[in-house]
Every structure is written in structure tokens, then in C-alpha cells.
Amino acid sequence: MNNISSVSFRIDTNLKNQADTLFASLGLNMTAAFNMFLRQSVREGRIPFEVTINTPNRDTVAALIETLQLANDPTTKIYNVEDALIELNK
């Protein structure tokens, strides 16, 4: 049979409400999220992971990929501020 312990701690009410809202949007409650955190911490021997609902959309991912491609393309023209302003005003 599993041994179960209770943990009690005090946190700011606003922070708790924000965390409850976040965890609910991830399909979790506070207990499940806390257990996930503890298990992963013990498993990795560190503060372990990032859980987020903030993921880039398709346009952002495409822009990031394009930026990386341009940065690695030797034919990409690089401007200083003055030259960029001249080019934009043509």
C-alpha cells in the first residue's frame, strides 16, 4: 500500500489562483502539478522542466526559421543603420 504524506505551505493568494488557472488549462490540479515537479526533480537531481502553454504559432516559427536561414546565407546583404535607412528611402 502506498504511503501518503500531506504537505502544507503558504503562498500568496493571487499566485495560487494564477497557478490553479494555469494548471487547469494543462489538465492538472495543484497536487498533480506539485507531484510532477517533485518526481522530476528527484529523477533529474535538479529543478527539472518547463511546463508552458505559451507555444509559438506557425507565423512565429516560420519567421524564426527564415531568420536562421538568412543568418546562415553568405549572400545575405548586411546593413548598418545608415545604409538600411538609405535603402528604405529609395
C-alpha positions as CSV (number, residue, x, y, z in Angstrom):
1,M,0.0,0.0,0.0
2,N,1.3,3.5,-0.8
3,N,2.3,5.7,2.0
4,I,0.8,9.2,1.5
5,S,2.1,12.3,3.3
6,S,0.5,15.7,3.4
7,V,2.4,18.9,2.7
8,S,1.2,22.2,3.7
9,F,2.7,25.5,2.7
10,R,1.6,29.2,2.5
11,I,1.7,31.1,-0.7
12,D,0.3,34.4,-2.0
13,T,-3.4,34.1,-2.8
14,N,-3.0,35.8,-6.2
15,L,-0.1,33.4,-7.1
16,K,-2.2,30.4,-6.0
17,N,-5.1,31.5,-8.2
18,Q,-2.9,32.1,-11.2
19,A,-1.3,28.7,-10.7
20,D,-4.7,27.0,-10.3
21,T,-5.8,28.6,-13.6
22,L,-2.6,27.6,-15.4
23,F,-2.7,24.0,-14.1
24,A,-6.3,23.7,-15.0
25,S,-5.6,24.8,-18.6
26,L,-3.0,22.0,-18.7
27,G,-5.5,19.4,-17.3
28,L,-3.8,19.3,-13.8
29,N,-4.6,20.4,-10.3
30,M,-2.2,21.8,-7.8
31,T,-1.5,18.3,-6.2
32,A,-0.8,16.7,-9.6
33,A,1.5,19.6,-10.7
34,F,3.4,19.5,-7.4
35,N,3.8,15.8,-7.6
36,M,5.1,16.1,-11.2
37,F,7.6,18.7,-10.1
38,L,8.9,16.6,-7.1
39,R,9.2,13.4,-9.1
40,Q,11.0,15.0,-11.9
41,S,13.3,17.0,-9.5
42,V,14.3,13.8,-7.8
43,R,14.7,11.9,-11.1
44,E,17.0,14.6,-12.6
45,G,18.6,15.9,-9.4
46,R,17.7,19.5,-10.2
47,I,14.8,21.8,-10.8
48,P,13.7,20.0,-13.8
49,F,11.5,21.3,-16.5
50,E,9.4,23.9,-18.2
51,V,5.7,23.4,-18.5
52,T,4.1,26.1,-20.6
53,I,1.1,26.8,-22.7
54,N,3.0,29.5,-24.5
55,T,4.0,28.0,-27.8
56,P,4.9,29.9,-30.9
57,N,2.3,30.0,-33.6
58,R,3.0,29.0,-37.3
59,D,3.9,32.5,-38.3
60,T,6.4,32.9,-35.5
61,V,8.0,29.6,-36.2
62,A,8.3,30.5,-39.9
63,A,9.9,33.8,-39.1
64,L,12.4,32.1,-36.8
65,I,13.3,29.6,-39.5
66,E,13.6,32.4,-42.1
67,T,15.9,34.4,-39.7
68,L,18.1,31.4,-39.2
69,Q,18.3,30.7,-43.0
70,L,19.2,34.4,-43.7
71,A,21.8,34.4,-40.9
72,N,23.5,31.3,-42.4
73,D,23.2,32.5,-46.1
74,P,26.5,34.1,-47.2
75,T,24.7,36.0,-50.0
76,T,22.5,37.9,-47.5
77,K,23.4,41.6,-47.5
78,I,24.1,43.0,-44.1
79,Y,23.3,46.7,-43.5
80,N,24.4,49.1,-40.9
81,V,21.7,51.6,-39.7
82,E,22.7,54.4,-42.1
83,D,22.7,52.1,-45.1
84,A,19.4,50.5,-44.1
85,L,17.7,53.9,-43.9
86,I,19.1,54.9,-47.3
87,E,17.8,51.6,-48.8
88,L,14.4,52.0,-47.2
89,N,14.0,55.6,-48.5
90,K,14.7,54.7,-52.1
